Each structure stands twice: as C-alpha cells, then as structure tokens.
Amino acid sequence: MKILFVLFMVTILAIFFTNSAFSQRGDTITIIDVKSIMESYQNKNPDTIAYMVTEYPAVFIGGKDSLDSYIKRVSLRNAARFIKSKTKILCWVIIEKNGCISEVEMITHNNPELENSIKYALYSSPRWIPATQDGRKLRYKTILAFNFP
C-alpha cells in the first residue's frame, strides 16, 4: 500500500513539475504550492477510494467464465429480443469491501435495453471475493467486458 502511495505521489509531482508547476512570464517564475494538493489527497477517507491496482483483485466466485455465463443467463432472459447482431458491452464496476457491487457505469452505449439488463444482473449478482492489499479488504474498480451472443 505504501508503494502504491509513493508511486502515486511521484506521478503527481512529475506531472506538476513538467506541465504547470513552473510558469515563466518574462523575468518572473511562479511556483505552485504542491503541499496543499498533497494534503487534500492524504486527508481523504480511505473508505471512499476505489482502487484499480491491488495485491489481489476482486473476483467473481467461479472466475470470469462463471461471471460471463451468469450475466448471459440473467440478462438474455430479459433482453434476448433486443440483440440483433454481435455486441460488446463495456462497463465500470465498483466492488465494495463486503463483495457487493455498488456502482455500474456503462462505457459503451449501443443497446440500452441490453445495458439495463446487464446492470440489473450485476446489481443482483452474488457477492464477489473482495480485493485485498496487505490483508486489508478494499473497494475495487474495474472494467468488465461482455460479448453477446
């Protein structure tokens, strides 16, 4: 966890120093205070942060194949008549510390009925095995892809 924080901090500092930390106007150089930016990140409640890289990512019980078959079984029951050709659906998902899905955001927008059906299937899915880092359970954010039919 400390390594992730250090990498994050180095990245932030590199971005600020290369893009906007120094701005030159004539003979004057303005330096932006990075300390206030760092403090705002450090004061965030760790329960509200959703991590995308962890030691052990969140997984659906049974793995990706089991998730695909569950989603297709539940969503096709509701939206089979709306699938006219091969379709790929991408979505952001946040898995909470207790394994429940708390947020689903569609990335692709090509079949609203199918997307709503997938959202319903994900929200009603069994609990996942939550992500962990150094033995602590964390909120986890990932992209899921589903191909139909």
C-alpha positions in Angstrom: 0.0 0.0 0.0 2.8 2.4 0.8 4.5 1.6 -2.5 1.3 2.5 -4.4 1.1 5.8 -2.4 4.7 6.6 -3.2 4.2 5.8 -6.9 1.1 8.0 -6.9 3.0 10.9 -5.3 5.9 10.6 -7.7 3.5 10.6 -10.7 1.6 13.7 -9.4 4.9 15.6 -8.8 6.2 14.7 -12.2 3.0 15.9 -13.9 3.0 19.2 -12.0 6.7 19.9 -12.5 6.6 19.1 -16.2 3.3 20.8 -17.0 2.3 23.6 -14.7 4.5 23.8 -11.6 6.6 26.4 -13.1 5.2 29.1 -15.4 7.5 31.7 -16.7 6.3 35.2 -17.6 9.0 37.5 -18.7 11.6 37.5 -15.9 9.3 36.0 -13.2 8.9 32.4 -12.2 5.8 31.4 -10.3 6.0 28.3 -8.1 2.8 26.5 -7.3 2.5 25.0 -3.7 2.1 21.3 -4.2 1.8 20.7 -0.4 -1.9 21.7 -0.4 -2.6 19.3 -3.2 -0.9 16.5 -1.3 -2.7 17.3 2.0 -6.1 17.1 0.3 -5.2 13.6 -1.0 -3.9 12.4 2.3 -7.0 13.6 4.2 -9.4 11.6 2.1 -11.3 8.9 3.8 -9.8 5.5 2.6 -13.3 4.0 2.6 -14.3 6.3 -0.3 -11.3 5.4 -2.5 -11.8 2.7 -5.1 -8.5 1.1 -6.1 -7.8 -0.3 -9.6 -4.5 -2.0 -8.7 -4.3 -4.2 -5.7 -2.3 -7.2 -4.5 -5.4 -9.5 -5.0 -8.1 -8.0 -7.3 -11.8 -8.7 -6.6 -13.1 -11.8 -8.3 -16.5 -13.3 -9.0 -16.9 -16.6 -7.3 -16.0 -19.2 -10.0 -13.9 -16.7 -12.1 -14.5 -14.9 -15.3 -16.2 -17.8 -17.1 -18.7 -18.2 -14.3 -19.4 -14.4 -14.4 -19.9 -14.5 -18.2 -22.4 -17.4 -18.0 -24.2 -15.8 -15.1 -24.6 -12.4 -16.9 -25.7 -14.0 -20.2 -28.2 -16.3 -18.4 -29.8 -13.4 -16.4 -29.5 -10.6 -19.0 -30.5 -12.7 -22.0 -33.7 -13.8 -20.2 -34.7 -10.1 -20.1 -33.2 -8.7 -23.3 -32.7 -11.5 -25.8 -35.2 -9.9 -28.3 -33.1 -6.7 -28.4 -29.8 -8.4 -29.6 -29.7 -8.2 -33.4 -26.0 -8.7 -34.0 -22.8 -9.3 -32.2 -22.5 -6.8 -29.4 -19.7 -5.9 -27.0 -20.7 -4.2 -23.8 -18.1 -2.5 -21.5 -18.8 -1.2 -18.1 -17.0 0.2 -15.0 -17.9 -1.6 -11.8 -17.1 -0.8 -8.2 -17.0 -3.8 -5.8 -17.2 -2.9 -2.1 -15.3 -4.3 0.8 -18.1 -6.7 1.5 -18.2 -8.1 -2.1 -21.4 -6.3 -3.2 -21.4 -4.2 -6.4 -22.2 -0.6 -5.5 -21.9 1.1 -8.9 -22.2 0.2 -12.5 -21.4 2.7 -15.3 -21.8 1.8 -18.9 -18.9 2.7 -21.2 -20.4 1.6 -24.5 -23.9 2.9 -25.4 -25.2 0.9 -28.3 -28.1 -1.2 -26.9 -29.9 0.5 -23.9 -32.2 -2.5 -23.2 -29.2 -4.9 -23.0 -27.2 -2.4 -20.9 -30.1 -2.1 -18.4 -30.4 -5.8 -18.3 -26.7 -6.2 -17.6 -26.9 -3.6 -14.8 -29.7 -5.5 -13.2 -27.8 -8.7 -13.5 -24.6 -7.2 -11.9 -26.5 -5.5 -9.1 -28.3 -8.7 -8.3 -25.2 -10.9 -8.6 -23.9 -13.0 -5.7 -21.2 -11.4 -3.6 -17.7 -11.2 -5.0 -14.5 -12.1 -3.3 -13.3 -8.5 -2.4 -9.9 -7.1 -3.3 -7.2 -7.1 -0.7 -3.9 -5.3 -0.1 -1.7 -6.3 2.8 -4.5 -8.4 4.2 -7.0 -5.4 4.2 -10.2 -5.5 2.2 -10.5 -2.6 -0.2 -13.1 -1.1 -2.6 -12.1 -2.1 -6.2 -12.9 -0.5 -9.5 -12.5 -2.5 -12.7 -13.8 -2.7 -16.3 -15.9 -5.7 -17.4 -16.4 -6.7 -21.0 -19.3 -8.9 -22.2 -19.8 -10.2 -25.7 -23.3 -11.1 -27.0 -24.4 -13.5 -28.4 
